[in-house]
Amino acid sequence: MKRLSLFSFFALLVVAVLTSCRSIDFTHSSVTRFAPLSGWKGQAYQGMAIYKDYMLSLQNTGLATLYTIDNSGLTEIKKIQLESHAKTNHSNVAFFGTERYAAGDVLPVVYVSQCYNGVVGGRKDVCYVERIGLDGSSTLVQTIVFDDSRKLFGYALQWIIDYDRRLLIGYGNTIENLNPENRFRIVTFRLPRLSDGEVVTLTESDIIENYTIQDYTSEFPSVQIGQGACVRKGMMIMPVGLGTKQHPSLFYVWDLRRHRLVNRLDWTAAVPYEFEDCDFHGRDLYIQTNGNGVYVVRDKMAKK
């Protein structure tokens, strides 16, 4: 086998690093309706997460529907009531984690943002960790709570994962959506393991990074209707808004490493509905809406 020269080795290394660090840019993306949803009646659609060819769609109070997803659309597997189901579980954001509860589980555990403007059982804005079975079973295996003693967040704290760096990211408003003094805060923690216990309490001493997007740019408005998010290649992808003239369907990409805004796009014409949550299936981004199913965003830069 022919051996690489030292120069060739470092040249390949540089190319690999630059490729892995390249920003995801949706400037030239197409946004089209992908499929309808067949969820529970009577509750608004909220969080959504994708793992391989499975999509979990959440609705207010902790109701869920599990689908298979492929290029032709969605096929329902089961309707599920989360064990954390309650009037106080808004289920605003969801994502699959990095661990399985048991070795034979098909799906990793799923993380669900409570996102409720009130204290429940002495806790606020917790992250529920549920074990989901293909048979429609759901078991609450962990609850993560941030002891926000200094009130860093107002309405409300939500949760996502940076898979590459194994970080749990808390994000949300410092006050609330429509207050001109509001800021959008991001805090990061080490992602707790399931072995850390049934209840994990995070404190300010656990924070790795703490800042507001407005510390770095004025392009992200203080007044906006925040929704779900996901992370890909160090980019935090955030659809916001209600699809109206007052609160348009806007789409932001925030570089978590460089602290800079990569995209600010207005997709109201393509999606005149409330954005809810988003995740990737292969190279394509899927966005769940409240009112018109799921949309797909296709971009040549968004590759595995």
Steps between C-alpha positions, in 0.01 A plus 500: 500500500638837397578724799392865511767767519490726805386789279216293350390386844474856634330620181231235541466587868445868421236414239321273748500767771376771265225273369383406849496866607313627194185684591160370403348767278133488398504812282419309181275234653160390377217476755202279411222317680602139564215316671190537719491382862249252645545576869265527796189715465461815704861588592740728312813357338824588676837319516637259241806273482648263240722195552604307189168419325279578801327832571336581833241779485391654831190695595406714796468312834743223400310316229712349223478317169782281369548476123741352253638760259635459148502703179138410428360631828402387851343172612347489847618224734339583833335774699670538840419670827824598671532406866566872558159577343336787690324832441827663604712317239499723192750266325635791300831349389615139455819320400636149514800455726826309479410213736256210503337404827558130422729333247212356297308827460452608139478869592727711718328683783317817400533837677186713532491867605217565745497873417235605750476846655455382855653290775386137511604285795763756595654495152468716188578438132634150553626265233322164508700200375272224371561145380281444193412154368381410151201337675383842618640477852660797674687511831638809672859402584655835595402860575752779453444832675702822508508679836466848350562689824595826323204484259711486185189390311150638489241332278634238438808276513522229229750222430694349207820295453826577321579138408854561376611662826268300730349819640154572635394847387241707683358793306219751514382846594638701790155662538237400242435507125342845462703708747739741322751453786504124441819318406553146370727304734704186433663292775689173457559208735661160481230261379392297805515123469209274589718354774505843669161417649126543460521872586796713394517854637729739312626819665690806381826333603432235230471757220774483237387800295242773565417788264221665304498515121453877531844515668641434153247627245196725470368298203317258730197695626406534865134472405435168326292185549759237585436136416699175487854451375764243415880489461698377200878546455517760775211701353187569702206500259198699616166543322298775671169679452133433429486542123316832528581855392560600861700188585639360171654157447868583548793261493830556680827307505731585790864387508547370854880494479566836332201683648379641171177498301529297180144533367198723550234400248132586462301193390151637567402477133589129492375418851213725617459286812648487849841337507542253786812280499759361259746215444701334224437183305814442297600827336150651509349711777140435601287760679180414684230765487184552698234493232645356181709193576871473429714700256833396351797730440748373245849650493813375327720611793309299762677166461578223742 
